């Protein structure tokens, strides 16, 4: 899939958060267990539904996740099939 820019990629990739902790804005815990956003989410107290989580920090973490994936798939298409490689980039 070819995207004109990051904003188009980001808007098409980000999906609504599921009710349970298995995904947040399209980022699945199963596929990306080391995403730094999970540490933030796990540290929140009193949250019964992850779809209630909002704020500048989590928005930045989500945007950063998708930016790294966009760069990886746009400029390094061989990494697209190696999710571990992209996940390593996300920890940088």
N, C-alpha and C positions, 0 to 999 in steps of 0.2 A: 504494500500500500504506500502510495506516495503522498506526502503532505506538503502544502505550500510553506508552512512555517510551524514553529512550536505551538503557537496559540491554537491553531487548527488541530494539531495532534492532541494537545492537552484537553481541549473541549470534547473531542470525539472519544478519547480514552477513558476519561474520568466518568465513572458511573455512580449512581446513588449508593450510599452505604447500606449494607445489610443490617438487619436488626441485631444479629449476634456478632461476636468478636472475630468471626472468620474472615471478614473483609472490611476494609475501610476505603471508601471512594474508589472502588475497583482494585485495590491492592489486597490480594489474598494472602492471609497469614501462612497458609499452606505452601504457597509458591515463593513467598519472600519473608521467611521467618526472621531474618536478621535486619529487616528494615527498621531504622531508628525510630520511626513513628510508633511502632509497637511498644517500645520502652516508655514513650510518653503516654500512650493510651493506658498501658498497664499501671502506670503510676497515678492515674487519676482516681480520686475517691468519690464515691457516691454516684457514679455513672451507671445507670441500669441499661442504657441503650446507646451503643456507640454512635448512632445517627444523631444523638444530641450533642456530640462533641463538636465544638467550633472554636475558632480563634485564629489569630494571626500566625502563631507558631505552627499549629497543625496544618494550616493552609500552606505555609512555606515548606514544610516537610513533604506534603503531598506534591506540590508543584516541583520541588527538587527531584523527587522520585521520577516523575514523568519527564522532566527535562533530561535527566541522565539517560532514561530509556530512549527518548527521542534522539539524542545525540548518538547513542549507541546504534540504534537501528538505521539512522540516516547516514552516518559517516563510517560506521563499522558494522555493516550488515552481517558479517560472519559471527558476531557476538550474539545476534538475535536468537540463535538456536541454543546458545549456551547461557541459560539463565543464571548460573553460578557466576559467570564472568561479569554479567551486568550487575548482579547483586554485590559483587566485590566493589565495583565502581560506586555503587550507592553508599557504601560504608566510608568512602573517602571524605 
